[in-house]
């Protein structure tokens, strides 16, 4: 079976929580009501086979500008009873992001730190939290320049190399590692 659902961000590491069918997220972000399945797929698929789902997205004329998000979820018809009064339904899905109208991409670094004050060995773990203050999803990327006492750059770590999204109004934390076993002395790190 297919369901069309809105979702909401969950936590600061990019997780999402799909809402129940018929439950709508905030109108600024809701997408589920815009999606229509135009061709029902064949759900009996042979091993290593595939099927196709055709759907249409109709953006209303009064849609709020920015990113709207939802998804298509696929599940088996029968639910498995795991324990008394608990039903388990396995679902797999596809996330859909749609930009509508005039968009504003903006954000800020909310936090930049290491996991410890003093390191005696590497790797050094950095955490950087990016807050999306705009109305459209963004893919922030950056570098951490590691400099010695003389200001010379001796290495770097990358932030969000896999180009993960940060949804509007949300903060996402990215972790970066710097590994160089031959460091001795005091160093500084700059987020670029």
Secondary structure, DSSP 8 states (H G I E B T S, - for coil): -EEEEEEEEETTTTEEEE--TT----TTTB-GGGEEEEE-------TT-----EEEE---TT--SEEEEEEEEEE-SS-EEEETTEEE--EEEEEEEEEESS----EEEEEEEES-S--SSS-EEEEEEEEE-SSS-B---EEEEEE-TTS-EEEEEEESTT---B-TT-EEEEEEEE--TT--S--EEEE-
